[in-house]
Amino acid sequence: MAAAIIIVAVGAIVWKVAGPSSPAPAGGGIGVAQPATATPPDISQMTSIERFIRLNDRIMTAAEAGDSATVQSFLPMALSAYAQLPEVDTDTRYHAALLHAQGGDMAAARAMADTILTTEPANLIGLVLRGALAEMSGDAATLADAQRRFLASWAAEIGKPNPEYLDHRNVLDAFKAGAGN
């Protein structure tokens, strides 16, 4: 469970730092404290991807801090922002799956991992996601399968120019180390 939480936390941080090519919203982010008197950003003026990123970051920061009230408060907004995205890529689906897991909806999170792997059976982020969700659920058999498939796919996949591989290289390396290689 601790490893899965670390993977989620590192993934959120790496995504924020290396994030997608969309412009980052003005204001804080992970690790940037907003003054108590600051006016919250008007997310209605952001693009759909900016809203999703901002809400995802807020939830992951709150989860890292153990602030379940903030997680539960912002989770419906983040999932709604995800639903409004005009297109969804593997990386965005990965983050939405982590949000579902934060909210305790493991079935929805697993369905997103399955969607990634149906489209790209050897996708390393999809396999990391499947493994992390299995670990969170205590499903040792699925975790072992995800680790085996991950290691078998590593050499052929890691050199591909997939943005999610670049954005989440630390997560991939941590999962690889945990898989025994």
N, CA, C and O of each residue as an XYZ file, in Angstrom:
724
protein
N       0.826     -1.188      0.000
C       0.000      0.000      0.000
C       0.872      1.256      0.000
O       0.588      2.225     -0.703
N       1.949      1.218      0.809
C       2.843      2.373      0.875
C       3.485      2.624     -0.480
O       3.614      3.776     -0.897
N       3.888      1.572     -1.171
C       4.513      1.735     -2.488
C       3.528      2.340     -3.486
O       3.905      3.186     -4.297
N       2.284      1.916     -3.429
C       1.269      2.459     -4.337
C       1.043      3.937     -4.073
O       0.889      4.720     -5.011
N       1.021      4.320     -2.816
C       0.834      5.731     -2.472
C       2.035      6.537     -2.940
O       1.878      7.650     -3.442
N       3.233      5.984     -2.781
C       4.439      6.675     -3.247
C       4.395      6.839     -4.758
O       4.735      7.902     -5.276
N       3.976      5.790     -5.474
C       3.876      5.875     -6.930
C       2.890      6.967     -7.326
O       3.164      7.746     -8.238
N       1.750      7.032     -6.652
C       0.750      8.057     -6.935
C       1.328      9.440     -6.658
O       1.170     10.351     -7.470
N       1.995      9.603     -5.520
C       2.549     10.907     -5.157
C       3.630     11.342     -6.130
O       3.630     12.481     -6.596
N       4.537     10.449     -6.435
C       5.613     10.778     -7.377
C       5.024     11.083     -8.753
O       5.453     12.022     -9.424
N       4.049     10.292     -9.167
C       3.414     10.537    -10.464
C       2.773     11.914    -10.538
O       2.886     12.601    -11.553
N       2.099     12.319     -9.465
C       1.470     13.636     -9.444
C       2.509     14.745     -9.501
O       2.327     15.739    -10.204
N       3.583     14.575     -8.772
C       4.630     15.596     -8.760
C       5.309     15.674    -10.122
O       5.500     16.764    -10.661
N       5.669     14.533    -10.675
C       6.340     14.519    -11.972
C       5.416     15.089    -13.039
O       5.864     15.835    -13.909
N       4.126     14.743    -12.982
C       3.181     15.254    -13.966
C       3.105     16.769    -13.883
O       3.040     17.448    -14.907
N       3.112     17.298    -12.669
C       3.036     18.740    -12.490
C       4.299     19.414    -12.999
O       4.226     20.445    -13.667
N       5.458     18.843    -12.689
C       6.726     19.444    -13.081
C       6.945     19.322    -14.582
O       7.262     20.307    -15.248
N       6.776     18.109    -15.118
C       7.052     17.875    -16.528
C       5.813     18.008    -17.383
O       5.905     18.010    -18.611
N       4.665     18.118    -16.760
C       3.319     18.160    -17.284
C       3.122     18.194    -18.791
O       4.085     18.241    -19.556
N       1.869     18.170    -19.203
C       1.542     18.201    -20.617
C       1.918     19.548    -21.222
O       2.249     20.487    -20.499
N       1.866     19.641    -22.554
C       2.288     20.851    -23.230
C       1.305     21.991    -23.068
O       1.611     23.114    -23.470
N       0.134     21.748    -22.494
C      -0.815     22.819    -22.261
C      -0.239     23.787    -21.255
O       0.480     23.367    -20.349
N      -0.532     25.075    -21.382
C       0.027     26.024    -20.441
C      -0.502     25.769    -19.034
O      -1.677     25.458    -18.837
N       0.383     25.908    -18.080
C       0.003     25.711    -16.686
C      -0.812     26.908    -16.235
O      -0.521     28.039    -16.625
N      -1.841     26.672    -15.407
C      -2.628     27.777    -14.912
C      -1.786     28.672    -14.003
O      -0.850     28.208    -13.351
N      -2.127     29.942    -13.971
C      -1.415     30.873    -13.105
C      -1.679     30.538    -11.648
O      -2.707     29.954    -11.306
N      -0.760     30.907    -10.815
C      -0.930     30.643     -9.391
C      -0.087     29.482     -8.966
O       0.833     29.082     -9.680
N      -0.381     28.940     -7.826
C       0.442     27.897     -7.217
C       0.381     26.573     -7.918
O       0.080     26.505     -9.110
N       0.654     25.561     -7.219
C       0.688     24.206     -7.723
C       1.206     23.343     -6.604
O       1.167     23.757     -5.445
N       1.679     22.182     -6.903
C       2.198     21.303     -5.880
C       3.371     21.978     -5.205
O       4.303     22.441     -5.862
N       3.316     22.028     -3.901
C       4.413     22.572     -3.120
C       4.478     24.084     -3.110
O       5.407     24.644     -2.528
N       3.534     24.766     -3.729
C       3.524     26.219     -3.723
C       2.341     26.664     -2.885
O       1.186     26.521     -3.284
N       2.649     27.203     -1.724
C       1.593     27.623     -0.813
C       0.965     28.920     -1.307
O       1.667     29.842     -1.723
N      -0.325     28.981     -1.258
C      -1.038     30.196     -1.577
C      -1.262     30.969     -0.285
O      -1.577     30.370      0.743
N      -1.107     32.279     -0.319
C      -1.390     33.053      0.884
C      -2.832     32.834      1.314
O      -3.714     32.635      0.479
N      -3.066     32.871      2.616
C      -4.402     32.616      3.152
C      -5.418     33.619      2.627
O      -6.603     33.301      2.526
N      -4.975     34.820      2.292
C      -5.903     35.845      1.836
C      -6.052     35.873      0.321
O      -6.821     36.677     -0.206
N      -5.326     35.006     -0.392
C      -5.397     35.003     -1.852
C      -6.784     34.597     -2.326
O      -7.446     33.759     -1.713
N      -7.205     35.194     -3.408
C      -8.471     34.828     -4.019
C      -8.256     33.540     -4.785
O      -7.311     33.440     -5.567
N      -9.116     32.547     -4.577
C      -8.946     31.295     -5.319
C      -9.044     31.563     -6.821
O      -9.743     32.483     -7.246
N      -8.347     30.762     -7.616
C      -8.415     30.972     -9.064
C      -9.824     30.700     -9.577
O     -10.544     29.853     -9.047
N     -10.193     31.422    -10.600
C     -11.499     31.234    -11.233
C     -11.351     30.142    -12.280
O     -10.962     30.400    -13.420
N     -11.670     28.909    -11.872
C     -11.466     27.795    -12.792
C     -12.441     27.824    -13.964
O     -12.234     27.126    -14.957
N     -13.492     28.615    -13.860
C     -14.436     28.695    -14.972
C     -13.806     29.383    -16.183
O     -14.304     29.240    -17.299
N     -12.719     30.125    -15.975
C     -12.039     30.818    -17.060
C     -10.898     29.997    -17.656
O     -10.225     30.454    -18.579
N     -10.676     28.791    -17.135
C      -9.599     27.939    -17.622
C     -10.122     27.005    -18.705
O     -11.324     26.766    -18.813
N      -9.197     26.482    -19.506
C      -9.579     25.459    -20.468
C      -9.906     24.186    -19.692
O      -9.587     24.071    -18.509
N     -10.530     23.253    -20.352
C     -10.905     22.015    -19.668
C      -9.681     21.257    -19.160
O      -9.733     20.685    -18.072
N      -8.587     21.235    -19.909
C      -7.396     20.528    -19.447
C      -6.746     21.280    -18.292
O      -6.238     20.652    -17.364
N      -6.751     22.595    -18.328
C      -6.216     23.378    -17.208
C      -7.014     23.115    -15.924
O      -6.436     22.974    -14.846
N      -8.344     23.050    -16.049
C      -9.185     22.749    -14.877
C      -8.839     21.372    -14.321
O      -8.662     21.200    -13.115
N      -8.745     20.397    -15.219
C      -8.441     19.045    -14.760
C      -7.083     18.997    -14.073
O      -6.954     18.401    -13.003
N      -6.074     19.612    -14.669
C      -4.736     19.620    -14.071
C      -4.761     20.295    -12.704
O      -4.211     19.768    -11.738
N      -5.389     21.441    -12.624
C      -5.438     22.194    -11.363
C      -6.133     21.373    -10.275
O      -5.635     21.279     -9.153
N      -7.258     20.791    -10.599
C      -7.991     20.008     -9.609
C      -7.244     18.734     -9.240
O      -7.206     18.359     -8.068
N      -6.649     18.066    -10.223
C      -5.847     16.878     -9.952
C      -4.705     17.215     -8.990
O      -4.478     16.508     -8.008
N      -3.997     18.293     -9.282
C      -2.879     18.698     -8.428
C      -3.347     19.003     -7.005
O      -2.693     18.630     -6.031
N      -4.469     19.676     -6.901
C      -5.001     20.020     -5.577
C      -5.323     18.757     -4.790
O      -5.020     18.667     -3.600
N      -5.927     17.797     -5.444
C      -6.295     16.547     -4.776
C      -5.060     15.755     -4.386
O      -4.983     15.249     -3.266
N      -4.101     15.637     -5.278
C      -2.893     14.865     -4.969
C      -2.086     15.516     -3.855
O      -1.519     14.821     -3.012
N      -2.028     16.847     -3.844
C      -1.345     17.557     -2.767
C      -2.052     17.294     -1.441
O      -1.406     17.042     -0.424
N      -3.369     17.353     -1.459
C      -4.146     17.096     -0.244
C      -3.970     15.646      0.214
O      -3.849     15.382      1.410
N      -3.956     14.717     -0.727
C      -3.781     13.303     -0.380
C      -2.412     13.074      0.256
O      -2.296     12.339      1.236
N      -1.373     13.705     -0.301
C      -0.027     13.576      0.267
C       0.023     14.116      1.692
O       0.768     13.611      2.531
N      -0.775     15.147      1.957
C      -0.806     15.768      3.279
C      -1.778     15.073      4.232
O      -1.885     15.448      5.399
N      -2.483     14.062      3.733
C      -3.451     13.361      4.572
C      -4.749     14.127      4.779
O      -5.482     13.854      5.730
N      -5.041     15.072      3.912
C      -6.239     15.913      4.019
C      -7.383     15.290      3.221
O      -7.660     15.689      2.090
N      -8.039     14.309      3.829
C      -9.106     13.597      3.121
C     -10.325     14.478      2.870
O     -11.066     14.236      1.918
N     -10.548     15.484      3.695
C     -11.693     16.372      3.478
C     -11.543     17.141      2.162
O     -12.504     17.281      1.405
N     -10.340     17.634      1.898
C     -10.104     18.342      0.638
C     -10.204     17.376     -0.538
O     -10.780     17.713     -1.573
N      -9.648     16.181     -0.384
C      -9.743     15.179     -1.446
C     -11.209     14.942     -1.791
O     -11.590     15.005     -2.960
N     -12.017     14.677     -0.799
C     -13.430     14.375     -1.043
C     -14.196     15.586     -1.571
O     -15.150     15.437     -2.335
N     -13.779     16.782     -1.163
C     -14.455     17.993     -1.614
C     -14.198     18.277     -3.091
O     -15.113     18.658     -3.822
N     -12.952     18.091     -3.528
C     -12.585     18.448     -4.895
C     -12.685     17.291     -5.883
O     -12.662     17.517     -7.093
N     -12.794     16.066     -5.396
C     -12.840     14.911     -6.284
C     -13.979     14.963     -7.303
O     -13.735     14.708     -8.482
N     -15.209     15.280     -6.902
C     -16.277     15.344     -7.918
C     -16.002     16.394     -9.007
O     -16.323     16.180    -10.176
N     -15.413     17.518     -8.616
C     -15.096     18.559     -9.604
C     -14.027     18.070    -10.578
O     -14.118     18.320    -11.780
N     -13.003     17.366    -10.057
C     -11.928     16.868    -10.921
C     -12.467     15.829    -11.899
O     -12.118     15.850    -13.079
N     -13.305     14.932    -11.423
C     -13.863     13.907    -12.304
C     -14.809     14.522    -13.333
O     -14.897     14.047    -14.466
N     -15.507     15.568    -12.939
C     -16.359     16.290    -13.883
C     -15.502     16.993    -14.940
O     -15.847     16.996    -16.122
N     -14.392     17.584    -14.514
C     -13.484     18.233    -15.468
C     -12.924     17.196    -16.440
O     -12.782     17.474    -17.631
N     -12.607     16.012    -15.938
C     -12.125     14.940    -16.806
C     -13.190     14.576    -17.848
O     -12.880     14.407    -19.027
N     -14.426     14.460    -17.408
C     -15.520     14.087    -18.304
C     -15.742     15.133    -19.399
O     -16.288     14.817    -20.456
N     -15.325     16.360    -19.152
C     -15.520     17.438    -20.124
C     -14.355     17.602    -21.101
O     -14.408     18.445    -21.996
N     -13.311     16.803    -20.931
C     -12.169     16.923    -21.836
C     -12.571     16.514    -23.249
O     -13.221     15.485    -23.434
N     -12.193     17.305    -24.241
C     -12.564     16.965    -25.616
C     -11.861     15.712    -26.126
O     -12.404     14.994    -26.966
N     -10.670     15.447    -25.629
C      -9.972     14.213    -25.969
C      -9.160     13.784    -24.761
O      -8.715     14.607    -23.961
N      -8.980     12.482    -24.649
C      -8.288     11.909    -23.502
C      -7.137     11.065    -24.008
O      -7.316     10.211    -24.876
N      -5.949     11.310    -23.460
C      -4.803     10.492    -23.819
C      -4.475      9.542    -22.664
O      -5.139      9.558    -21.628
N      -3.467      8.732    -22.853
C      -3.092      7.738    -21.847
C      -2.722      8.401    -20.534
O      -3.113      7.928    -19.467
N      -1.971      9.493    -20.600
C      -1.533     10.178    -19.385
C      -2.713     10.739    -18.600
O      -2.775     10.596    -17.379
N      -3.632     11.368    -19.288
C      -4.804     11.934    -18.618
C      -5.665     10.818    -18.016
O      -6.181     10.959    -16.908
N      -5.814      9.733    -18.735
C      -6.576      8.585    -18.232
C      -5.901      8.012    -16.976
O      -6.578      7.639    -16.018
N      -4.564      7.947    -16.990
C      -3.794      7.488    -15.828
C      -4.116      8.339    -14.598
O      -4.374      7.808    -13.518
N      -4.100      9.660    -14.771
C      -4.385     10.543    -13.638
C      -5.835     10.438    -13.180
O      -6.111     10.507    -11.982
N      -6.749     10.274    -14.104
C      -8.154     10.106    -13.721
C      -8.339      8.793    -12.955
O      -9.126      8.734    -12.010
N      -7.625      7.752    -13.354
C      -7.697      6.477    -12.623
C      -7.188      6.656    -11.201
O      -7.770      6.116    -10.260
N      -6.104      7.413    -11.037
C      -5.580      7.662     -9.690
C      -6.584      8.453     -8.850
O      -6.705      8.237     -7.644
N      -7.301      9.370     -9.500
C      -8.342     10.117     -8.781
C      -9.456      9.176     -8.326
O      -9.919      9.257     -7.189
N      -9.881      8.288     -9.218
C     -10.914      7.314     -8.829
C     -10.425      6.475     -7.648
O     -11.188      6.200     -6.722
N      -9.158      6.071     -7.680
C      -8.601      5.279     -6.572
C      -8.592      6.090     -5.281
O      -8.890      5.556     -4.213
N      -8.255      7.371     -5.368
C      -8.279      8.232     -4.177
C      -9.683      8.286     -3.584
O      -9.853      8.347     -2.367
N     -10.677      8.264     -4.454
C     -12.066      8.310     -4.002
C     -12.618      6.949     -3.597
O     -13.769      6.851     -3.174
N     -11.810      5.899     -3.722
C     -12.248      4.572     -3.321
C     -12.998      3.807     -4.393
O     -13.496      2.713     -4.131
N     -13.088      4.358     -5.594
C     -13.796      3.675     -6.680
C     -12.789      2.857     -7.485
O     -12.392      3.235     -8.587
N     -12.393      1.737     -6.911
C     -11.374      0.905     -7.539
C     -11.866      0.288     -8.845
O     -11.065      0.060     -9.752
N     -13.152      0.017     -8.960
C     -13.680     -0.554    -10.204
C     -13.498      0.421    -11.363
O     -13.097      0.013    -12.454
N     -13.785      1.698    -11.142
C     -13.596      2.700    -12.200
C     -12.119      2.869    -12.518
O     -11.745      3.009    -13.682
N     -11.283      2.857    -11.496
C      -9.838      2.985    -11.711
C      -9.308      1.805    -12.523
O      -8.522      1.990    -13.451
N      -9.742      0.586    -12.170
C      -9.316     -0.602    -12.916
C      -9.821     -0.564    -14.355
O      -9.118     -0.987    -15.273
N     -11.021     -0.065    -14.549
C     -11.566      0.030    -15.906
C     -10.713      0.960    -16.761
O     -10.524      0.703    -17.950
N     -10.197      2.034    -16.176
C      -9.332      2.944    -16.932
C      -7.998      2.282    -17.255
O      -7.468      2.450    -18.353
N      -7.455      1.531    -16.300
C      -6.215      0.783    -16.574
C      -6.464     -0.221    -17.692
O      -5.642     -0.365    -18.598
N      -7.592     -0.910    -17.628
C      -7.933     -1.887    -18.668
C      -8.085     -1.222    -20.032
O      -7.699     -1.801    -21.048
N      -8.647     -0.006    -20.064
C      -8.807      0.714    -21.326
C      -7.442      1.034    -21.928
O      -7.234      0.870    -23.130
N      -6.513      1.490    -21.087
C      -5.154      1.767    -21.578
C      -4.557      0.496    -22.170
O      -3.998      0.513    -23.266
N      -4.680     -0.607    -21.432
C      -4.037     -1.853    -21.846
C      -4.763     -2.557    -22.990
O      -4.156     -3.368    -23.690
N      -6.024     -2.272    -23.190
C      -6.741     -2.813    -24.339
C      -6.219     -2.161    -25.616
O      -6.031     -2.823    -26.637
N      -5.993     -0.869    -25.540
C      -5.476     -0.118    -26.678
C      -4.001     -0.409    -26.922
O      -3.569     -0.579    -28.062
N      -3.231     -0.463    -25.830
C      -1.781     -0.683    -25.904
C      -1.394     -1.725    -24.853
O      -1.027     -1.351    -23.740
N      -1.464     -3.010    -25.169
C      -1.257     -4.067    -24.173
C       0.084     -4.024    -23.434
O       0.194     -4.547    -22.325
N       1.092     -3.414    -24.033
C       2.408     -3.377    -23.393
C       2.732     -1.996    -22.812
O       3.869     -1.755    -22.406
N       1.751     -1.085    -22.767
C       2.010      0.265    -22.265
C       2.473      0.218    -20.814
O       1.775     -0.298    -19.941
N       3.657      0.765    -20.574
C       4.256      0.689    -19.233
C       3.438      1.430    -18.183
O       3.315      0.953    -17.056
N       2.882      2.578    -18.527
C       2.058      3.325    -17.559
C       0.794      2.541    -17.240
O       0.366      2.507    -16.086
N       0.201      1.924    -18.224
C      -0.976      1.089    -17.976
C      -0.643     -0.068    -17.054
O      -1.433     -0.416    -16.176
N       0.525     -0.665    -17.250
C       0.935     -1.783    -16.387
C       1.276     -1.311    -14.977
O       0.979     -2.000    -14.002
N       1.896     -0.145    -14.867
C       2.154      0.436    -13.537
C       0.831      0.691    -12.833
O       0.671      0.370    -11.655
N      -0.106      1.262    -13.554
C      -1.419      1.553    -12.977
C      -2.107      0.274    -12.520
O      -2.611      0.199    -11.399
N      -2.128     -0.729    -13.387
C      -2.739     -2.010    -13.013
C      -2.053     -2.584    -11.766
O      -2.729     -3.069    -10.859
N      -0.734     -2.531    -11.719
C       0.004     -3.044    -10.566
C      -0.269     -2.255     -9.301
O      -0.475     -2.840     -8.238
N      -0.274     -0.931     -9.402
C      -0.528     -0.096     -8.222
C      -1.934     -0.334     -7.676
O      -2.130     -0.410     -6.463
N      -2.904     -0.449     -8.569
C      -4.282     -0.703     -8.129
C      -4.402     -2.087     -7.497
O      -5.115     -2.263     -6.509
N      -3.710     -3.060     -8.065
C      -3.723     -4.411     -7.489
C      -3.094     -4.388     -6.099
O      -3.599     -5.022     -5.173
N      -1.998     -3.661     -5.958
C      -1.349     -3.566     -4.647
C      -2.262     -2.881     -3.632
O      -2.348     -3.313     -2.482
N      -2.936     -1.825     -4.050
C      -3.853     -1.115     -3.153
C      -5.007     -2.021     -2.727
O      -5.520     -1.895     -1.615
N      -5.409     -2.926     -3.604
C      -6.527     -3.831     -3.325
C      -6.091     -5.128     -2.656
O      -6.931     -5.939     -2.268
N      -4.780     -5.328     -2.517
C      -4.283     -6.569     -1.926
C      -4.378     -7.758     -2.864
O      -4.445     -8.900     -2.407
N      -4.385     -7.513     -4.164
C      -4.494     -8.564     -5.177
C      -3.090     -8.957     -5.644
O      -2.589     -8.434     -6.639
N      -2.473     -9.872     -4.922
C      -1.086    -10.261     -5.193
C      -0.915    -10.891     -6.577
O       0.108    -10.674     -7.226
N      -1.890    -11.659     -7.032
C      -1.778    -12.327     -8.337
C      -1.761    -11.306     -9.480
O      -0.951    -11.421    -10.400
N      -2.644    -10.314     -9.425
C      -2.675     -9.295    -10.474
C      -1.431     -8.423    -10.408
O      -0.902     -8.028    -11.447
N      -0.961     -8.119     -9.221
C       0.273     -7.357     -9.077
C       1.435     -8.117     -9.720
O       2.203     -7.540    -10.490
N       1.562     -9.389     -9.411
C       2.653    -10.201     -9.975
C       2.550    -10.258    -11.496
O       3.565    -10.177    -12.188
N       1.332    -10.398    -12.023
C       1.138    -10.417    -13.471
C       1.543     -9.081    -14.092
O       2.213     -9.057    -15.125
N       1.142     -7.975    -13.474
C       1.500     -6.648    -13.993
C       3.013     -6.457    -13.968
O       3.585     -5.913    -14.913
N       3.658     -6.895    -12.906
C       5.112     -6.775    -12.809
C       5.805     -7.623    -13.883
O       6.752     -7.169    -14.525
N       5.328     -8.850    -14.071
C       5.916     -9.742    -15.082
C       5.771     -9.136    -16.472
O       6.734     -9.097    -17.238
N       4.575     -8.663    -16.798
C       4.326     -8.063    -18.112
C       5.130     -6.779    -18.297
O       5.631     -6.501    -19.386
N       5.247     -6.004    -17.225
C       6.021     -4.768    -17.262
C       7.481     -5.069    -17.614
O       8.054     -4.457    -18.515
N       8.070     -6.022    -16.888
C       9.471     -6.374    -17.140
C       9.666     -6.939    -18.544
O      10.671     -6.655    -19.195
N       8.704     -7.738    -19.011
C       8.787     -8.313    -20.351
C       8.661     -7.231    -21.437
O       9.208     -7.380    -22.529
N       7.948     -6.159    -21.135
C       7.707     -5.093    -22.113
C       8.746     -3.983    -22.053
O       8.873     -3.206    -22.999
N       9.480     -3.899    -20.969
C      10.367     -2.767    -20.707
C      11.275     -2.425    -21.898
O      11.240     -1.298    -22.392
N      12.071     -3.369    -22.354
C      13.081     -3.085    -23.377
C      12.461     -2.547    -24.667
O      12.996     -1.619    -25.273
N      11.352     -3.119    -25.083
C      10.714     -2.691    -26.327
C       9.967     -1.368    -26.177
O       9.819     -0.629    -27.151
N       9.498     -1.063    -24.976
C       8.645      0.106    -24.771
C       9.380      1.365    -24.338
O       9.040      2.459    -24.789
N      10.374      1.234    -23.478
C      10.944      2.422    -22.832
C      11.577      3.395    -23.815
O      11.660      4.589    -23.528
N      12.016      2.920    -24.941
C      12.612      3.799    -25.944
C      11.603      4.535    -26.813
O      11.978      5.421    -27.582
N      10.342      4.181    -26.701
C       9.314      4.840    -27.509
C       9.109      6.273    -27.006
O       9.266      6.543    -25.815
N       8.763      7.173    -27.899
C       8.596      8.578    -27.498
C       7.224      8.885    -26.880
O       6.661      9.953    -27.120
N       6.695      7.957    -26.093
C       5.408      8.203    -25.451
C       5.558      9.300    -24.399
O       6.417      9.198    -23.523
N       4.736     10.347    -24.472
C       4.861     11.437    -23.499
C       4.736     10.956    -22.054
O       5.416     11.473    -21.167
N       3.872      9.971    -21.815
C       3.704      9.493    -20.445
C       4.952      8.812    -19.905
O       5.177      8.784    -18.695
N       5.767      8.260    -20.806
C       7.022      7.644    -20.367
C       8.008      8.723    -19.935
O       8.734      8.554    -18.955
N       8.030      9.817    -20.661
C       8.911     10.926    -20.302
C       8.430     11.618    -19.032
O       9.231     11.923    -18.148
N       7.126     11.868    -18.940
C       6.560     12.575    -17.795
C       6.642     11.773    -16.501
O       6.717     12.352    -15.417
N       6.629     10.461    -16.605
C       6.561      9.610    -15.406
C       7.735      8.636    -15.322
O       7.583      7.519    -14.828
N       8.882      9.051    -15.793
C      10.039      8.152    -15.788
C      10.381      7.685    -14.367
O      10.746      6.526    -14.170
N      10.264      8.578    -13.379
C      10.551      8.179    -11.991
C       9.586      7.100    -11.516
O       9.982      6.180    -10.800
N       8.335      7.211    -11.908
C       7.336      6.214    -11.528
C       7.663      4.878    -12.192
O       7.580      3.823    -11.564
N       8.036      4.938    -13.473
C       8.388      3.715    -14.192
C       9.610      3.047    -13.564
O       9.629      1.832    -13.366
N      10.621      3.845    -13.254
C      11.833      3.284    -12.643
C      11.530      2.690    -11.273
O      12.060      1.635    -10.926
N      10.683      3.356    -10.491
C      10.342      2.826     -9.157
C       9.575      1.512     -9.267
O       9.807      0.588     -8.486
N       8.657      1.427    -10.239
C       7.898      0.193    -10.409
C       8.815     -0.929    -10.878
O       8.689     -2.073    -10.440
N       9.736     -0.592    -11.770
C      10.687     -1.588    -12.269
C      11.528     -2.110    -11.110
O      11.743     -3.318    -11.009
N      11.999     -1.250    -10.252
C      12.804     -1.667     -9.094
C      11.961     -2.539     -8.164
O      12.464     -3.527     -7.629
N      10.710     -2.196     -7.967
C       9.825     -2.990     -7.114
C       9.448     -4.326     -7.729
O       9.077     -5.268     -7.029
N       9.549     -4.392     -9.060
C       9.218     -5.640     -9.759
C      10.394     -6.614     -9.730
O      10.281     -7.748    -10.196
N      11.501     -6.175     -9.191
C      12.634     -7.071     -9.045
C      13.681     -6.931    -10.120
O      14.511     -7.823    -10.298
N      13.657     -5.834    -10.838
C      14.672     -5.646    -11.876
C      15.066     -4.204    -11.973
O      15.912     -3.850    -12.795
